[in-house]
Amino acid sequence: MSYKLKLDVFEGPLDLLLYLIKKNDLDICDIPIAQVTDQYLEYIEMMKMLDLEIVGDFLVMAATLIQIKSRMLLPPDPGQQEEQEQEDPRDELVRRLQEYKVFKEIAEQLKLKEQERQKLFPRKADQEFAQELKDDAKEVVFEANLFDLINAFSKALERFKEDSVYEVQKEEYTVEDKIHHILHSLLKRPHVVLTDLFIESKNKMEVIVSFMAVLELIRLKEIKVIQKRLFSEIEIVRNTDNVLPPEDHEQQ
């Protein structure tokens, strides 16, 4: 399968590290570097399998993690003076993560303020205003990121690791067909659960192509992937910001 995706909408290596720290409920100041490195490399392997063009940046961080892991396995330098405290190999990484986390939190706060600002309207009649508030009342959801998607994708592939029976008939799957299938499903119902999409797949190749179709639709801003709480089931919904109203369709 030759289908390379360039994804500018997703985040970078520090985001993946923060994701793993949060997902595993770890202390950012005392990172279990061996555990985090192993999990980080697993995500890198998933990215390589999908031929994502973001892998290059992540490989630099992978090399850094491996170097830190190696330094922590080495015995202390006997030539170093006893009174001089040994430098923790993780210190520089922890400092970068803490700084990045602060900027990320500020960006999220600014985004929330922007969303709150968009809810402000000119004064209207009480009944009309009350109806608008009722219409705007929606369940709070989180937008899933690339790492949530890769985590779900990795779990889906585990179903086919031990398969010992293979179908003789060859089935061809294309990203375009899967895109059509996902969009058609969203015409019938408001959302599609990502794991359900994977469960429908008959083999590993179909899982991969389905996942590529989801990434492509996100890149095209045709869909959004959301969670009702952090690390919960991922739901695929249409991106209403990218859907033309009926009158615009008629004019075209």
N, C-alpha and C positions, 0 to 999 in steps of 0.2 A: 504494500500500500504506500503510495507516494502522495502525501498531502501535508504540506508544511504550513503551520499557522504562526503568524506573528501577532502576539497579544500585547497591545500597548495599554490595555485597560487594567491589567493586573499589577501586583506589587512585587517587591524585590526580596533579596536574601534576608535582610533584617526583619522584614514582615514575616517570613517563614519561621525564623527563629522565635520571634515573639508569639507567633501562632502556636508553636510546639510548647513553649513555656506555659502559655495560658491553658492549652488543651490538657497538659499533664500536671497542671497546678504546681509548677515549680517556682522556686525562689530565684528571681533574676540575679541576685547577688551571690548565689551559690549554685551555679548551674552544674548538674551532673553531666559533664562534657561527653563522656562515653555514650550515655543513653541518647542525648540530643544529637550527637554526630551520627549514630546509627540510623536514627529516624530521619534525619536530614538527608542522608544518602539514599534512603528508600524513596523519598520524594523526588530526588534527582533522577533515579532510575525510571520513575513513572514519566517524568518530563522527557527523558531521552526516548522512551518508547513512543511517546506522542509526537516526537520530533518538533517540540516547541522551540522557537527561536530565542526564548528567554534563558535557556540553559547556561549560556556562557557566563553571565553575571553570577549565577548560583554556584558554578564550579569554583570560582575564586574563593567564595566563602567556605565551600566544602574543603578546599585545601587548607584554609586557615583553621578550620575546626580540627582537621586531622593533625595539623602541626601542634595545636594546643594540646590535643589528646596525647600525642607522642611526648611532649615536654612534661606532661603531668605523670607519665609512666616512668620517666627517668629518675634515678636517685638524686638526692641533693648534692650540690657541688661541694666536695670536701675542702676545696681550697678557699671557699667563701668564709669570711669571718663570722664567728658564732653570733656576735652581737648584731650583725647585719641581717635584717629580716629577709627571708627568701621571697622573691617576687612571685605572685600568683600568676601563672600564664594566662589566666582568664581575665585579668584586670582590664586590659585594653578593650576586649570584646564587651565586657559588662558595661564599661563607660560608654561605648558606642550605642549599645542597646538602650541604656537609660536615657541618653540624649535623644535618640530617635523616638523612643516611647513618649517623651514629653512633647515633641513636635507633632507626633501623630495624634495625641490626645487633644492638643490645641486645635489641630485641623478638624477633628471630629466635633469639637465644641462649636467651632465656627460654622460647620455644616449644619448642625442642629439649630443654631441661631438663624441661619438662612431659611431653613424649613419653617421655623416659627414665624419669621417675618412674612413668608408667603401666605400665611393663614390670616393676616390682617387685611380687613376690607373697610371701605368707607361706611359710615353709619347708614343703616337702612331701617325700615320698619321692623318692629320687634318680631312679628310673626314670620316675616321673610328671613330675618337673621337667624331665628331659632331653627327654621327648616334647613338653612345652610349648614349650621353646626351639626345637625342630625345627619345630613348627607356626608359631611366630612369626617364623621366619627368612624375611624377604622382601627382595626387591630394592629398593634405595634409589631413590626417584623424587623428582622436583621437581614441585610443583604449578604449572601454567602460569598466567600472569596475563592480564589483559585485553589487554595490549599484544602478548603472544605470539599471542593469538587474532586480533587485528586484523592483525598481520603476515601470518599464514597466509591470512586472508580477502582481504587486498590482493593477494597473489600469485595466489589463485584467480581473482580478477576480471580479471587481466591476460590470461587465456586468451580472453576475449571482447571485448577492445578492438578487434581487427582484423576481427571477424566482418562479412562483407559479405552473407551469405546469411541470410535470415530465414524461419522457418516460418510458413506461412499459418494453420495451426491454432493457436488460442489455448489455452494450458494454464494452469490456475489452480493456485496453490500456496498453502497456508495453513501458518501456524506450527503449528497444532494437528496437522495431518497429518504434518508433519516430526517433531514431538515423538513421535508414535506410532511413526513409522518408526525413529527412533533407539532408543527403548526396546525395540521389538521386535527390533532387531538385537542389542542387548545381552543379550537372552534367549538368543540363539543362540550368541554368542561372548563372551569375557570383556572385550573392548575393541574399539573402532572407531577407526581412524586418521582424524583430522580431514580430512586432504588427500584420503583415499579418498572421504569423504562429499562433498567438493566435486567430485571427478572424476566422480562419478555424475551430477552436475547437468547438465542439457541447455542451460541458458542462464543469463545473469547474474541474472535474477530468482530462479531456483531456488537459486543460490548464496546470495543475500541472505537468503531465507526460511530456508534450512538453518542459516545462521549465527545468525539470530534465535532459532531453535528451540534451538540449543546454549546461547545466553545465557540463555534463559528457564529451561531445565532446570538451569543452574547456580544461577540465582536461587532456584529452588524446592528447591535442594539435593538434586536427584534424581541428578545426575551430578557427577563430578570430571574435570578435564582435567589430565593429568600429562605429564611429560617424563622420559625416562631420563637425560638430561643437559641442561644449559642450552642453549636455542635449538635443540634437536633436534625431531624429529617429535612432534606433540601427539596423545596418545591419550585417547579418551573412555571412562571406566569408570563403572559404577554406584557411587553413594555408599552404601557398606554401612552407614554410620551412620544412614541414613534409610530402611533396608529393615527392615520388621517381620519377626521370626522366625516360623516356621510356626505355633507355638502361639498367637501373638498374632492371626494371621489367623483361626484357628479360633474364637477367643473373640469376634471382632467379628461 
